[in-house]
Amino acid sequence: MSNQLRFRSGQVFLHKLRVDSGTVIEAGDMVFLDTDDVKPASDFTFTTDLATTQANFAASFLGVAHQQSAAGETDDLSID
């Protein structure tokens, strides 16, 4: 298998979603919906085992962040 970069092409559908002021998200982070706001995958709580955690994350997965959100920012975030 080669180590070539792959680029996505085609139409992109961005959604603007709310982020809490204490949440830090970088462009390219996978994000999930936590109750009523967006959080990065690194903040997802590990449950009983890996398979269960992956299934729970998949159920709340939103997409990939297209922009960053620094601590203290509350502007809506573009998610693909």
C-alpha positions, 0 to 999 in steps of 0.5 A: 500500500502506498503512502500517497495523500488522498484528496476528497473532491465533489460538493461539500455540505458544511453545517454550522454547529455550536461549540462551548467556550471551554472546548478546543477544536482544531481544523481536521478534528473528528467531532461528535454531538455531546447533548447540545454542542460539538466536541472533539473525538478526544473528549469522548468518554471510553466505556466498557470496551473498545467495541462498545466505545466505537459503536457509541461514538459512531452513533454521535459522530457528526463529521470533520471540523473545517475550522478551529475553535480556540478556548473562549470562542463561542462562534458556530463551527463549520462541520463537514 
